[in-house]
Amino acid sequence: MGLFSNILEKLGLKKPEQEAKKEVTPTIVPPRPAPVKPSNPNAVKPNANMAPGSIPGFYKPTANAISEVDVVSKLDAMAKATPEKLDWKVSIVDLLKLLELDSSLASRKELAAELKCPADKIGGDYSEMNVWLHKEVLKRIAANGGNIPASLLD
């Protein structure tokens, strides 16, 4: 399990790996019902203006919504409860510390490799890598159901 998976888990966006393995059960999807042919020639015929599923016997698609986690409130509450002043909104190191994850250079380099950081950003004083990592982690948290404001994603 990679460091980014640990970040998602700490934020409540991913279940621990052991729990996820326990809950994996095959889903049996029932076959799509065949459309019912009306015996009445004057019956309603589908057209482009009708909503899916509004005609009896026709398949109604359903969408599974991704639940959104209030990451900002969660991280702000964690920051207030921590005696150390951590600014998770601008620093990858502070974000990792707040989540009680390893924020060492070696760990950040591992995270950079995991998230496919461009090679030109890794090296030197590592500030470019840190900035890239912070933005990329926030983008990926948002992509996994976290409510990250657009101002932090720019």
N, C-alpha and C positions, 0 to 999 in steps of 0.2 A: 504494500500500500504506500503510495507516494505522499509527499508532504502536502500537496494540494488537497488530496483526499482527507488528510487530517484537518486541514483548515475548514473544509466543508462540514466535516463531522462536528467540529467544535462549535460551528455556527448553527447546527441543527438542520443542515441542508442535506445530510447524508447519514444513514444509519451506520453504526459500527459494523465492520465487516463480518464479525461473527453473527450478529443479529440478522444481517441481510441474508447470510447463507441459510439460517434457520427458516426464514420466511419464504424462501424461494419455492414456489409450488407451480406446477404447470397450470396454465389457464386454458380451459377448454372453451372455445368460442363456438356458440351454436351456429349452425348453417343459416345463411341468409334466407328468410322466408321468400317463397315465390310470390310474385304479385298475384293478387286475386283478380280474376277477370270478371267484371260485372256482367250479370246475366241480363241486366236492363240496358238496352241500347241508348237510353237517355241518361245513363249514369255519368257522373263527373269523370272527365278525362283529364289527366295531368297536363299542365302547361307550365311555361317558364315562370309565371307569376305565383305559383303555388309553393308553399314551404315544404321541404322534405318531410315525409311522415304524416302529412295532412290528409292523405288518402288512405283509407283502411287497406291493410295488406301490403303496403309498400314500405320498404326499409327506411327507417329513420336513423340517420347517422348521429352518433353521440361523440362529444369531444371530452377528453380528459384534461381538466385544467391543472396546471402546475401550481401547487400552493406556494405562496410567497412568504418568505420569512423576513420579519422586520429586523434586518441585520444592523441597521444604523442604531436603532434603540438599544438593541442587545449590546453592541460594542460600546456605545456611550455609557450604558449602565455599568459595564465591566470596567471602563476607564475611571468612572467616579469611585468605584469600590477599591481601586488600586492606589496604594500610597504613592507609587511612582507616577510622575506626570508623563503619560504616554499619548502621543498625538497620532493615532492610527489612521487619520484621514490623509496624512502626508508621508508617513514613514512605514516602509515595509518591516523594518526592524521593530518598531513600536507595535505594529499590528501583530506580528508573530509573538512578541513578548506578552501582549494582552491576551492572546489565545493560549498562553503557556506552552508555546512551541519553541523549538531551538531556533534562535535568531543569529547564530554564528555565521561567519562568512562561508564556511564549508556547507552549512545547511542552505544558505541562500543560493550558493552556486549550484547545489543539487536541485533546488526548486527552479532555478533558471534553466537548467538542462531539461528538467521535466516539462516545463512550459514552452520549450523551444525558443529561448531567448536568442536574438541574433548574436553571432560570435563577436561582432565589433563592439558590442556593449559590455562584454565580459573582459575584465582586465583593468590595469591601471589602478585608480583609486576606487573602482567599483561603483561610483556614484550613478553612472548612466545605467548600470545593471539594476541598481536599487530602484531608481525611478521607473524603469521599464517594468520591473517585477511588481511594484506597487500598483501601477495602472492595470497590468495584465491580471493580477489576482482579483482586483475589484471588478474588472470586466467579466471574469469567469465566475465570480460569486453571483453577479447579476444574471448571468446566463443559466445558472443553476437554481434560480428561484429566490435570490436575495434582492432586497429592494435598495439598490445602491443609486443615489441621486445622480442625474446626468452631469452635474457640476464636478463630481469626483471621477467621472469616466473620461473627461476631455483631456 
